Amino acid sequence: MERLTYLGVLAFIFFGSAWLEIALRTRVFRRWKRLLLALSVPVVVFVIWDIWAIATGHWAIDPDRTLGVQLFGLLPIEELIFFLVVPLASILSLEAVRSVKGWPLGDEAPK
């Protein structure tokens, strides 16, 4: 069960904000191209950063708290999922606030 610790935290983060997509109809997942673009930059930057930091011994991730599946022999798969889930949760939360406040998206056609 200890191996699922990191994955459990990620699930908590995801489900803590994913319900906003349904409840407030934020349409984040419908605009999937925009979402992929928004997620791709931090994922690439932080995966490279993490691989470098782990390879140089700057930090480590407890293997007892991960599934043991690694990318490039260094980066736990949960770390990649983290770099997807946390920005996604941020986007969902921001879009929820925008929806409740009635703020425009910024890409509406001019009136």
N, C-alpha and C positions, 0 to 999 in steps of 0.2 A: 504493500500500500504506500510505503514511503516513496517509491519510484514515481508515483502519480502526483506528488506534491506540486511540482512546477506546473504540470498540466491542469491540475485543479485550480490553481490561482488564475491561470489563463482563462479557464472556463468561467470562473466567477467574474472576471473583468469583461469578457465577451457578453455573457448573458445579462450582466448588470446594465448594459447599454443597448443591447440588441432589441429588447422589447420596445424601445422608443421608435424603431422603424415601423413597427406594426401599430402601436398605440397612437402615434402622432402623424403617421403617414409621411414620414420625412423623405421618402423616395431615394434614399442613399444608394440602395442596391440596384434600383432601376437605372440609375445613372452610372453604370458599371465602368464605362470608359474613364469617366472623371475620377471615380474611386481608384481604379488601377493606377492612373497617373499620380494621384495624390499619395498612394501607398508605395509606389515603386522607388521614389527617391530616398525616403528614410530607410527602406529595407536594404537597398544596395549599400548605402553609406554605412549603416550600422552593422551589417553582416561583415563587411570588409574590416571595419573597426574592431569588432569582436574577435574575428579570426586573428588579426594582428595582436590584440591584447592577450589572447589566450596563448598564442604561439610564443610570445616574448615573455610569458610568465607574469605579466602585469596583473592579471586576475584569473580566477578559475571558477568553474561552476561545479558544484558538488555532484558527482556522478551517482550518488546514492539517491538523489532526488529527481533524477531524470530517467527516461526510458532506456537510455543507452544507445539510441540511434544518433549518429553524428554525421554532419556534413563536412566534407573535406577532412575527415578524421579528427576534427577539433571542436566543431560547433554543434552542441546538442540541438536536435530538431525543435525542441521547445523554445530555444532562443530565437530561431527563425519565426516560429509562430508568435512569439512575443512581439517581434518587430512588425507583424501584421495586425495583431489584435489590439495593441495599445493605440496606434494611430487610428485604427478603425473605430475604437470606442470613443476617441476624441472627436472624430468626425461626426459620429452618431449623436454625441452629446451636444456639439455645436449646432448641428442641424435641428435638434430638438428645441434648443433655446430659440433659434431663428424661427422655427415654426410657431412656437407659442407666442413669441413677441411680434410675429407678423413681419419680420424683416425680409426685404427682398433678397433673392438669390444673387442678383447682380448680373445674371445672364438673360434677363427677360428682354423681349423685343421692345424697342423704344415705342412710346405712345404717340 
